[in-house]
Amino acid sequence: MSDKKYDLVVYGASGFTGRLVAEYLQSRYGNGETLTWAMAGRSAEKLASVRDEMGLPSDTPLVVADTGNSESVKAMVQSTRLVLTTVGPYQLYGSELVAMCADLGCDYVDLCGEPLWMRQMIEAHEARAQQSGARIVFSCGFDSIPSDLGIYRLQSLAIEQFGQPCNLVNGRVRQINGRFSGGTAASLQASLAAIKSDPELYQLAINPYALVPNFTGVEQPNGDAVHYSEELGSWAAPFIMAGINTRNVHRSNALLGFKYGEDFAYDEMMLTGPGDKGEALANHVMNDRSMAGPEAPKPGEGPSKEERETGYYDMAYYGKTADGSRIVVSVKGDRDPGYGSTCKMISESAVCLLQDCPETTGGIWTTATAMNDKLIARLEKNAGLTFTHEQ
């Protein structure tokens, strides 16, 4: 039995995504029987208002914690087995929290899509997390669960069927309907600002192995230019999430002892269809800079409930082994990626880590290495995701 007051605390519960996480946890798990959780944020009054606005039980615990007050953050960390944080950009608001979790042995999950910051956290805190027993898992939302677990499933099947992993996988977004989150836009903008201020960070940012310190692998496919795929009968454009998803997949490979091979190559792009229309759309996608500009969604903004519930995505991963054997795995979600699906993914990641993964030791992990098949099972059972072997 744990001596902690809570199993998990949702930090940022008064924000747009944090609200959705709290709502999902209440609807799926209640509070107090199989899981005890609390809402945390800067203001008790705001938390109470959000709790009541969402129709959550009046006895839902509230915890006041503010990144500007270290003692309040420390008290929050000490009160719980796991912190689920939606407070980003993490490079601006997350470093102290990760340090405290690593130091105090508290588990941690987030929605981070900021590989430069993640690399800094790995270098600064991985050894301490290993010592304290803290299991720290970044990127537990649309970036990067579909890609990370999709590749894990594909490679497991390839090894089972062919006796070898795929040394080349092309990730392709076949369909997507939904907005990216304001948090994603803010994280992208903060990362771009950091890169502009430091040439060394730029070199790290373009390194596909940015999250695998001291490893230099093979040259990766060029996913940064529009091209036509004869095999798929479609034009393909750069995918905005590729910069984080590919880094997490390579980190998983390394943490798994290079289960996918040291010569593993991986890219991600978005399919835009055939013909002139497909080519024009691909060029539009490649040249779109809206997520980095003033028209990007702001943190705290988000789609309506109807928009969240009618959103969806379909990601396909096309794998090929060294001897030419082929395999395809798809990952589909039944809600918009940035909010409706993401709130379910991070919630199930937190519960999975707490309840299903006692064998996972302290360290800084990915979803594929900390939870792998157990998380896939939870996501398929509870969160509207499907992982399908298509051939």
N, C-alpha and C positions, 0 to 999 in steps of 0.2 A: 504493500500500500504506500502511496506517495504522501508525504507530509505537506504537499503544496495545497493551497486553498483552491486553485483552479487547475483543470487539465489544460485549458488553453485560454489565452486572452487575445481578442481581436483588437489590435492597435490601429487606430484610424477609423473606428466604427461609426463616426459621425460623418465621414466622407461618403462620396457616391458609391464607390466599390465596397467600402467597409460596411455600409448599410446592407448591401446585397448579400454579403457574407454572413452577417448576423441574421438576416431573414432566412437564409438557407439553413444555417445551423439549427435555428429554432424549429423550422419545418421538418427537417430530417432527423434531428437528434434530441429535440427538446432541451432541457437544461436540468441536470441533476441526477438523472437515472443512469444512462450509459456514458454521459459526458457532462462535465461541469465547465461552463465557459462564461467569460465576462466581456463586456464592451469597454474599451479604453480609448481615451482621447484627452484633449487639453482642458475641456470644460465639462464639469458634472452637469451643469444646466443644459448644455447642448446635447450631451449624451442622453439625458432624461427626455428631452424634447424629441430626439430622433427615435428613441425606444417607444415612446407613446405614439408618435406619428406612424410608426410601422405596425403598431398593434401588438408589440411584443409584451410578454408578461411583465407586470409592474415590479416583480421581484428579480428581474434580470439584473445581475450584478454590474455595477459601474465602477471603473477604475480611472482615476485622474492621473495622467502621465503626459509630460510635455518635453519635447526634445531640448527646450531651453532650460530645463530643470533636471539635472543629472540624478538627483536623489529620487525624484518621482519616477524616473525611468527605471532606476535600480530597484525600487520597491516593487514596481510592476513585474520585473523579471524575476525577482525573488518569490513572488506570489504564485507563480505558475510553472507548469511543466513545459509549456510551449508558448511562444509568441508568434502569432500570425499577424504580419504587418502589411498594411496597404499604404503606408505613409511614404510617398516618394516625391520627387526623385530621391533615390536612396543615396546617391553620392552627396546630396545636400542634407538629408535628414536621417540616414541610416547607419552611419559608421559607428557611433557610440553604442547603439543598440546591439549591433553584431558583436562588438568588443565585450559588452557586458554579458551577453548570452554565452559567448565562448569562455569567458572567465568564470561564470557562475554555473556552468553546466546545464544551461537551459536550451531546449530545442527551439528551432527557429525556421519559419518558412516565409517567403515573400513572393512578389510578382516582378522581380527585377529583370530588366532588359538592358542593363548597363554593364557590358563586359569589362570595361576599363576599371570601374569601381569594384567589380567582383574579383578581378585579378589582384587589386590592392588588398581586399579583405582576405583572400587566400594566402597571400604572402605574410600578412600581418597576424592572422588569427588561426590558421589551420592547425598549427602545432598545439596551441593552447586548447582548442576545441577537442583535439584528440586526447589530450590529457584530462580535461574536465568531463568528457563524455557528452558534450553538446553536439547534437546532430543539426547542422546548419544546411538548409537546402534552398538555394536560390531558384528563381524562374519557375514558379509553380502555377502559372496561368497559361494563356494562349502562347506566350513565349515562356517556356519552350516545351510544354508537355506533349502536344501532338507529335512534334518532330523527334524529341528525345525518346519517348516511349514507342513511337512508330518505328524508328530505326532499330531500337532494341528488339521489338517483336520481329521485324523483318530479318535481322541478323540471326536471331535464335532459330527461326524457321529455316533459313538458308543453311546453317550449320547442321541442323537436324536432317534436312533433305539431301544436301549436296556434300556434306562433310567438310565444308569450308564456308567462310563468310563471304559476303559481297565486297569486293575491293572498290566498287564504284556504286554509289547510290545518287540518283537524281530525285530530289524532293520537288513536287510540283503542286501548286495550289490550283485545283481544278474548278472549284466554285467557292465563293465567299460572299456573304451578305451580312453587313454589320459595320458599325463604326469602330475605329481604333479608339482607345481610351485617351482622355486628357492626360492621364499619368504617363502613358506611352509617349505622347507628344512632348511633355515636359522633360522626360528622361532623355529623349533624343536631343532636344535643344540644349540641355545641360551638358550632354556628352560632346556635342559639336563645339560648344564654348570652351570646354576643357581642352579639346584637341587643338583648337586654334591657338591656344596659349602655350602649347608645349609640343614642339616637333617630335620629341621622343614618344609622346602619347599617340601621335598620328601613326608612327611605325607600328606601335602595339595594336592600334585599332584595326589596321589592315592585315594583321597577322591572324590567319585562321586558327592558329594554335595559341591564341592569347590566354586561354584558360588552362593551358598545359605548360607550366613553367619548365624550362630546360629541355624541351623537345622540339625537334625540327622534323616535320614529316615530309610527305611528297607534295608536289605542286597540285593545287586544287583547281577544279573546273572554273571557268570564268562565268559567274552568274550576274555580272554587272553590265552586260550588253544584250540588246534585243537579238534574238535569233529565231529561226524557223526550225521546228522539229519535224522531220519527215516521219519519224516513227510514231509520233503522237498526232500528226496532222494539225498542228497548232503553232502559232507564234507564242513566244515566251518572253516575259519582261522581268527585270529584277524585282525581287520581293522584299519589301521594307523590313521584314522581321529576320531576313537571312543572316544579318550581321550578328545577331545574338543566338539564333537557333543553331547555326553551324558550329559556333564556338562551344555551346553546351554539348552538342553531339560528340565533338572531338574530345571534350573533357570526360564524358562518359566512357568513351573508348579507352582512354588512358587509365581511368580508375578501375576499369574492368580487366586490366592487364592486357590491353590491346586485343580484346576479343574480336574486334572487327578487322584487325590487322594493322601493322604499322604503315602499310601502304594504302590505307583507306582514304578514299576521296569522296567528297560530298558537296553538293550545292543545292540551293533552293531558288525556284523561280515561280512566277505566276503565269498560267496559261491564259491567253487572251483570244483564242479562236483562230480560224483559218482566214485566208484571203486578205484583201486590202483592208477590210474592216478590222481584222485581227491584228494586222501590222500597225495600223494607225493607233489602235488602243494600246498596244505594247509600247509604242513610242511615247504616248501620253503618260502611261504609268511610269516609264523610266524618267521622264522629265518633270514629273510632279514633285514639287517642293513644299506642298501645303502643310505637311506635318512639321516642317521646320520654320514656318512663318507665322505671322500674327493671326491668320485665319484658322489655325489648328485648334482642336478642342482644348478647353482649359480643364485643369484638375478640378473635380467636383461637378463638372458637367457630364451629361450622359443621355443616352436614348430613353425613350418612353418604355414602359413595360411591354406594350404591344410590339415595339421595334425590337426589344430584346428577345421576345418570345418567338418572333417570326424570322429571326436571323439564323444563320447556319454556316457551316464550312465543310469542305471536302478536300482533304490533303492526300495525295498519292505519293508513294515512295517506290521508285523503280530501281531495283537492284540487279547487278550483274557480277558474277564471280569471275575469277581470273581465267577460267576455262570456258566462259561464255554462257553458263547457266543463268537463267533469269527468274526473278520473283517480284511480285508486286504486293504491297500492303497499303491499305487505305485507312485513314483515320478521319472520322466524321463526327461533327458535333451538332446538337439540335437547338442551339441558341446562338445569338450573336457572339463572336469570338471575344471581343474586348470586355464584355461585362457579364452577360447572362451565362456563358459557358465558363468564363474565367472564375467567377465567384464560386461555382461548383467545384472546379478543379482545385483551387487552393484550399477550400474547405476539406475536400476528401483527402488531399495530400496531408493536411495537418492530422486528421483523424487516423489515417493509415499509418503515419509515422508513430503516433502515440499508441495505437492499439494492435497493429499487425507486425511491427518490425523490431522486436526486442533484440534481434541479432545485429542490427545496424549499430556500429560503434560510433564514438565521437569523431567528428571531422566535418569538412565542408564537401558536401555531396551534390549530385544531380538527382533528379527524380528517378532516372533509370538505374542508378547505382544504389540509392538508399531504399527504394521501394519496388521497383521494376514490376514483376507480374502481379504482385499484391495490389499495387495501385491501379494497374490496368483493370483488374477484376472489379475494384471499387468504382472506377469511372464508368465501366460498362453497366454495372448494376444500378448505380445511383445517379450518375451525372450526365446521362444522355450521350455518351461517347460510344463509338463502335470502332473496333480494331479488326479489320477484315483482310484475310489472305485472299487476294483476287486471282492469283495464278501461281 
